[in-house]
Amino acid sequence: MEYRQFGKHDLKVSEIGHGLWGMGGWSDADDKQSMAALERSLELGCNFFDTAWAYGSGHSERLLGQLIRNHPDAKIIVATKVPPKNGKWPADPGDKLQDAFPAQHIIELTKRSLENLGTDSVHLQQLHVWDDNWADDPEWIEAAQRLKEDGLIKLFGLSLNRWEPWNGLKAIRTGAVDAVQVIYNIFDQAPEDQLFPLCQEMGVGVLARVPLDEGGLSGKLTLDTKFAEDDWRSGYFGPENLKPTVERAEALKPLLPPGMSLPEMALRFVLAHPAVSTTIPGMRKLEHVEQNIALSDGQALPAELLQQLKAHRWDRKVAPWSD
């Protein structure tokens, strides 16, 4: 496993982290399978685990807490998130900060997450959605500072709305943001425009989420793919999105180097950007853990291939089915 500096902070993180969303809220999640994946991930050198209270109302946090108890001497870096009080995903620009993240809500949900995890503090607490109209309201900054002063968190960050990497630049410029989590993959390259350069300038850690486009870059989707009705992906890969995703994924396959799979190329693309501190694919199965972590070998994609992949950028707008 290769490790990277987390922004300007005194923290080295595995460049491939472990995302726990699928362990808490997807229809085919299985706790025994999830714990086996977490154990193997840690064994193979992953030290960064990203969860959230909203992933099963604390369920994935409790699974991660079990991993921590199983390995009391291991250095396990925990990132979690505060859900918006008003329950809106993505953030609504018409709402005020008080509607989504009043200070007391941020503090209370952080304490609830700590109870789920069974720890006294977390390395990184994040707001699960964000709108830059809130940046001028000092309450979120004061809440973050209080959590740090009380020793409940070490760093504070924002998880940016899907396909809105620009919607966080103002907050970052306040200097109060230690890390941002953003969707970045072969399709979603917009963070390269403004967000990544600003993060590099300000020393902000970057968590690249959804590196495989929720499975769109897995190479497994077909026009006949269907998910269970209670699975979030059934909406995301509905009629509006499934067909163009399959077509765009197929268009990438002729670029694959000999012996390389589409998921491997997709993950190596994400790791190629120097602003990325870690990428956090969801890994519920042992095979996914072993396949993904094996890619942390210091081997880069050829510069020519990276340039070709730039042409596959897909700028999308938020839609009712996308969150």
N, C-alpha and C positions, 0 to 999 in steps of 0.2 A: 504494500500500500504506500502510495505517495502522500505526503502531507504538505499543506500550504498554510501560509500566514493568513490569519483572519483579519483582513484590513490592517489597521494600525495597532491592533490589540495584541497583547501578549498571549496568544493562543494559536496553537498549531492544530489544524483540523484535517481529517482524512478527506482527500479530494472527492471521494465517493462516500456520501453520507447515506443514512437510511431513513426514508420517509415512511411514516406509520399510518398515513391516512387510510389506506385500504384495510388495515387491521381493525379499525373501529367502526367503519360505516358502509362497507361494501357487502353485498348479499352473500358472497361465497367466502367470507372471512372465517377462519377457524383458529381458535386460540392456541391449540397445540401446534399447529403448523406455523403460526406467527411466532411463537416462542422459539421454535427450532430455528427459524430464519434469523431472529435477533441474536441468538446464541452463536450461530455460525458467522454472522456478520462481525460480531465482536472478536471472535476467534481469528478471523482473517484480517484484522487490523482496522476495521471501521471504528472510529471513536466519536462520530457525530450523529446524533439521533434527533430527528425533528418530528414532534408530535403536536397536539393541540387539544384543548378541552373539548372542542366541537367534534373531534373524532370519536363518536360514540358516547358523547356526554362524559368524557373522562376515561373511556374504556381503554383506548390505546395508551394513555398515560399510565394506567394501572399495569398494563403489560410491560411497559418500559420500566416501571418501578420494580417489577419482579426481576427483570434483568439486573438492575442495580443491586438488589438484595442478593442475587446469586453470585455477584462478583464485587464484593465490597472494596476490594483493593484496586479495581480497574479504573482507569481514567475515562469515564463516560461523560461526554459533553452533551448536555440536554438543552434543546430548544423547544419551547412550547408557545402557545398563542392564546390571547384573550379573545373570546367571541364578542361581537358587537351586542350591546344590551338590547338593541331594537331588532336583532335577528335578521338584518338585511345583508345579503350577499348579492352583488358587490355593494360597496358603500354608495349611498344616495347623496349626490352633491347638494340636494335640497335640505338635507338634515344638518343639524348642528352637532358639534362634538358631544354635547351633553346628551343627545339622543342615543349615540352609539357607545361612547367611551368616557363617561364621567369618571373622575379620579377614583371615587370610592369603588366603582365597578371594576376598574383595572386592578386595584389593590385586592379586593375580595376574591376575584377570580384567580388571581395569582396565588393566593393562599389556598384556594380550593385545588388548584393544580398541584401545588406542593404536597397536599394531603394525598392526592392520587398517586403521586410519584414516590411518596415516602421519604422526601428529602427536605433539607432545610433551605435550600436555594437552588436556582437553576442558572446556567451560564447565560442563557438568552431568553428573554421574554419579548414577544412580539404582539402587535395589534393585528388581528386576523384580516381586517380590511382597512382601507384608508382612502381619504379624500383630502387633497391638498388645501381645500378651503378651510380645513381645521388647523393648518400649520400655525396660524397667528394666535390661536387660543393657547395660552400658557398652561392650561390645566393638564394636558397630556404629558408635558415636559416635567411639571411638578410631581405628577404621579410616578413617573419613571425615576426621578431623582430620589423620591421618598423610598421607593422599593430598593434602590441601590444603597441608600444610607442605612436602611434597616437590615441590609445583608440578605435580602430575599432574592435578588437577581444581581448578576454582574454586568450584563449588557442589555440594551434595549433596542428593539428594532421594529420594522414595519413589514407586513406582507402586502405587497401591492396588488391591486385588482387585476384580474385577467385582462391582458391586452391593453393595459394602461401604464406602461413603464414610465411615462412622463408624469404620472399623477403621484408624485412623491418627491419631486426635485426640490420643491420649496421647503418641505420638511427637512430634507437632508441638509439644506443650506443653513438651517438653524444651528447645526452642530450637535443636536441632541439625539441624532440617530446613529447607532453603532453598527447596524446591519440592515440590509433589505433582502427580502425574499421576492423573487420575480420569476415569471415564466420565461424560459429561454431555451430554445431548441432550433433545429434546422428550419422549421417553419416560422417560428416566432423570434426573429432576429432584431426587432425594434429596440431592445435594451442597449444595443451597441451604439445607437445614435447619440443619446444624451445621458442616459442613466449610468452606464458603465464608466464613461470618462469622468463624471462627477464623483462617483464612488471612489475611483482611483485617486482623484485629487483630494478628497476629504478623508481618505483612509477608512472607508466604510466596507465592512465585510459583505460579500454577495453570496446568497444561497440561490442557486439556479434550480428552480423547481420545474416539474413536468418536462423533463428532458426527452421523454418519449411521447409527448403530446397525448397523455392519458391512454396510450396504447396505439395511437395513430401511426407512430413510428416503430411499432413492434414487428411489422411485417406480417402480422397474423390476421389483420382485418380483411374481410371480403364484403362484397355488396350484400351478402346474406347474413352477416353477423348480427346477432340479436343478444341483448342482455336482459336479465330479469327485470320486471317492472320496478322493483324496489332497489335496483342498482342504479347509482347516479349516472353511470355511463349509458344507460338506456336513453336518457334525455340528451346527453352530449353527442352521442353518435346516432341521433335521430335522422330523419329524412334530409334535413338541411345540411348536415355536416358529414354524414357517413360517406356518401358518394364522392364529394370532392377530396376528402381525406384519403380514401383508397386510391383515387386517381393520382394524387400527388405523391403518395408513398410509392406507387408503382413506377412513377417517373424517376425516382431516386435510385431504383435498383440497378439500372445500367451503369451507374457510377461506382458501384461497390467494387473495391479491390478484391482480387482472388482470395477466397477463404474468409472474407469478412461479411458478417451479417448486418442487416439494416440497424438493429438496436446498437450494435458495436459502433458503427459509423456515427450514429446519432449521439451517443455518449461521448465519443472522442471529439466530436465537433464542439460540444459544450465545454469540455475540458481544455480546448485549445485557446479559449479566451483568457488572457491574464487577469482580468478583473474578477473572474469566478473563484471564490474561495472553496466552495464545495457544491456538488450537485446531489440532489436527494431523490433518486428514483424510489418509487414504492416497491418494496420487496417483501412479499408475503410468503414466498416459496424458496426452499433451499437452492433450487436450480437458478433462480433469479439472482440470489445473493452471490453464488459462485461465479456466474457468468459476468455480472456487472463488476464485481470487485476485481476479477482477473484483468480487467481493462486498465486498472491503475498500475501501469508498468513503465511509465515514462516515455512510451512510444507515441509520437505525434502523427496526425494525418499529414500526408504530403501537402505542401503549400498550394500546389496546383489544384488538388482536390478541394481544399478549403475554399479556394476562389470559385470553383464550379458550384459549390453548395450555396454560395451567396445568391445565386440566381434562383434558388428555390424558396426564397423568403416569401412569406404569405401574411400580409397585413390584414388582420380581421378586426371587426368591431363587435363589441359586447352585444349579445342577443339574449332573449329570454331563456334559451336552451343552454347557454354557455356557462352558467354558474349555479 
